[in-house]
């Protein structure tokens, strides 16, 4: 692990107050993560250290447009990682870092971290698509590697193993039934790679409950006629429903119920007539929609 730390000298520069220094460190991180031999051997502790640096890179980033660009860049790092296992370790480090740091984010900085969570959830859903690809290169490329399992789910739009990975992380973190999760290691801990309880803040749960349907819709998970997508959505609905039943936090229970009642979800969609589509849009008199001319 010490040799791995020596190969990541850019971590401290990620939190630099100088924009050019941060940009250079991010470029080094891209190169580092795209190297299969290096990023595949990252431990959970290494990933936590990288995400702590990235957390403060966003913390130090000012002005809306640069913040939006950085959030998208950080979310899309999943597409340059060389394997499924590396992506899962990377995203688990993201959730652990946000859970650890969430209550320390001040109100003036909260909005950009809300956006980061949205972008990472969206990137995870996008990564579940077969054409999203995993491997060194530009974010969102179409290349795949030989490290994609046995091809389970072949023939459709969604990679079944990646779906299990992403939904497993949701169930482990924002939709966890307990208020604490077990993470492997933590920076600065005396236990090293031991299992350390990590509290999941209610605010982080509430935000994911607010945005998951939006992000699912963007990647086509709510498209009618896609049976694979429908099964995925039903699994997520099951997770949220279980959270609603298990949580002891009233706000989480209320927000879970609101999430499940979203009209875009299967079973909640209103018939066209009920939704007002196809109704008579004419302003003329009468119920038939016809116009009989002016009265004498």
Residue, then its C-alpha position, 0 to 999 in steps of 0.5 A: x500500500x505504501x508503494x501505491x501511495x508513492x505512485x499517487x503524489x497528485x492527491x494533495x494537489x487535488x485540493x490545492x487552492x490554485x485552479x491550474x494545480x488542481x487541473x493538472x492533478x486531475x489530468x494525472x488522475x485520468x492517466x493513473x486510473x486508465x492504466x489497467x495494472x495500476x487502477x485494478x490493484x487499488x485498495x479500498x483505502x487507496x480509493x478513499x484517499x483519492x475520493x477525499x482529494x476529489x471531494x476537496x477539489x470540488x470544495x475549492x472549485x468556484x463559479x457555477x460553470x466550472x463546478x458543473x463541468x467538474x461534477x460531470x468529469x468526476x462522474x464520468x471517471x467510471x468510464x475510464x476504469x478498466x474493469x467492473x471490479x474497479x468501478x465497484x470499488x471506485x463507486x463504493x469509495x464515492x458513497x463512503x466519502x460522501x457519507x463521511x463528509x456530508x454533514x460538514x458541507x456548509x449551505x453555500x457549498x451544498x448545491x455543487x455536492x448535490x449536483x455531484x451526487x446526481x451526476x454520479x447516480x446518472x453515470x452509474x445508471x448509464x454504465x449499466x448499458x452494454x454500449x457504455x463500455x468500460x476501459x481506458x479511453x474517453x468518458x462514455x466510449x463504446x469500447x469493452x474489455x474482456x473483463x465483463x464476465x460471462x456475457x450474462x444478459x446478452x441480447x438486450x440493452x442492459x448488462x445484467x452483472x453491471x445492473x447487479x453492481x449498481x443496484x447493490x451499491x444503492x442497496x448498500x448505501x443510500x437505500x440501506x435499511x440500516x443507518x450504518x454501512x460497513x466500509x473497508x478501511x478509512x483514511x487515518x484509521x488505526x484499523x487499516x483494512x478493518x470493517x468500520x461502521x459509517x453512518x449514512x446521513x438522512x440528507x444524502x438519502x433524501x437527495x437520492x430519493x429525489x433524483x433517482x427517477x430523473x436519472x433513470x428516465x434520462x438513460x431510458x430505464x422508463x421506456x415502455x416496451x423495454x422488459x429488461x428496463x422494467x425489471x430493473x426499475x421494479x428492483x429499485x422500487x422494491x429497494x425504496x419500498x423496503x426502505x420506507x418500511x424499515x426506516x425510523x426517520x420520518x423524513x426518509x419515510x415520507x420522501x420514499x413514499x413520494x418517490x414511489x408515487x412518481x407518475x413516471x414509474x410503471x403502475x403510476x402512469x395515468x391513462x391518456x384521458x385522465x392525464x388530459x391528453x386528447x381532451x377537447x381543446x377548443x374554446x367554443x361553446x358546447x361539449x362536443x367541440x363543434x362550433x355552431x356559429x354566432x347566435x342571432 
